[in-house]
Amino acid sequence: MAADCSGSIRPADEVRAQLALVKAQDFFDALGLPPGAAPAQVRAAFLGLAKRWHPNRFGLETPEIRAAAGEILILIKKAHDTL
């Protein structure tokens, strides 16, 4: 991932990387959990990721970034609902 001049990861790169990860993995991997995780773990992981990837957190970014964050949120929600 590319870094800006301050050395931190740019939001656009982070969003693209997370979107690729969520699309490419199974539901447990999408939530960052081991297979067979308990329902409480699934819920906790979902809530944390939902807060992190909510499109409103990217309000100052480009529409493409907000749309990608929204897609991540949708895929995370699908993983949560399925598990």
C-alpha positions as CSV (number, residue, x, y, z in Angstrom):
1,M,0.0,0.0,0.0
2,A,1.2,3.5,-0.8
3,A,1.9,5.9,2.0
4,D,1.5,9.7,1.9
5,C,4.4,12.0,2.9
6,S,3.6,11.6,6.6
7,G,4.2,7.8,6.4
8,S,0.6,6.8,7.0
9,I,-1.5,4.7,4.7
10,R,-3.9,6.7,2.5
11,P,-7.6,6.0,3.0
12,A,-8.1,5.2,-0.7
13,D,-5.4,2.5,-0.6
14,E,-6.7,1.0,2.6
15,V,-10.3,0.9,1.2
16,R,-9.2,-0.8,-2.0
17,A,-7.1,-3.4,-0.1
18,Q,-10.0,-4.2,2.4
19,L,-12.5,-4.5,-0.5
20,A,-10.2,-7.0,-2.3
21,L,-9.8,-8.9,0.9
22,V,-13.5,-9.1,1.7
23,K,-14.4,-10.1,-1.9
24,A,-11.7,-12.8,-2.0
25,Q,-12.2,-14.5,1.3
26,D,-14.9,-16.7,2.9
27,F,-17.2,-15.2,5.5
28,F,-15.0,-16.0,8.5
29,D,-12.0,-14.5,6.8
30,A,-14.0,-11.4,5.8
31,L,-14.7,-10.8,9.5
32,G,-11.2,-11.7,10.6
33,L,-12.2,-14.8,12.5
34,P,-11.1,-18.4,12.6
35,P,-13.6,-21.0,11.2
36,G,-16.1,-22.0,13.8
37,A,-16.0,-18.8,15.8
38,A,-18.7,-18.4,18.4
39,P,-21.7,-16.2,17.6
40,A,-20.6,-13.6,20.2
41,Q,-17.2,-13.4,18.4
42,V,-19.0,-13.0,15.0
43,R,-21.2,-10.2,16.4
44,A,-18.3,-8.4,18.0
45,A,-16.2,-8.6,14.9
46,F,-19.1,-7.4,12.7
47,L,-19.8,-4.4,15.0
48,G,-16.1,-3.3,15.0
49,L,-15.8,-3.6,11.2
50,A,-19.1,-1.9,10.6
51,K,-17.9,1.1,12.6
52,R,-14.6,1.1,10.8
53,W,-16.0,0.8,7.3
54,H,-19.2,2.8,7.5
55,P,-19.2,5.2,4.4
56,N,-20.0,8.2,6.6
57,R,-16.4,7.9,8.1
58,F,-15.1,8.7,4.6
59,G,-17.1,11.9,4.2
60,L,-14.2,14.0,2.9
61,E,-13.0,11.4,0.5
62,T,-14.0,11.0,-3.1
63,P,-17.4,9.4,-4.1
64,E,-15.5,6.3,-5.3
65,I,-13.9,5.8,-1.9
66,R,-17.3,6.2,-0.1
67,A,-18.9,3.8,-2.5
68,A,-16.1,1.2,-2.0
69,A,-16.5,1.6,1.8
70,G,-20.2,1.0,1.4
71,E,-19.6,-2.1,-0.6
72,I,-17.3,-3.4,2.1
73,L,-20.0,-2.7,4.7
74,I,-22.5,-4.6,2.6
75,L,-20.2,-7.7,2.2
76,I,-19.4,-7.6,6.0
77,K,-23.1,-7.5,6.8
78,K,-23.7,-10.4,4.4
79,A,-21.0,-12.4,6.2
80,H,-22.5,-11.5,9.6
81,D,-26.1,-12.5,8.5
82,T,-24.9,-15.8,7.0
83,L,-22.9,-16.8,10.0
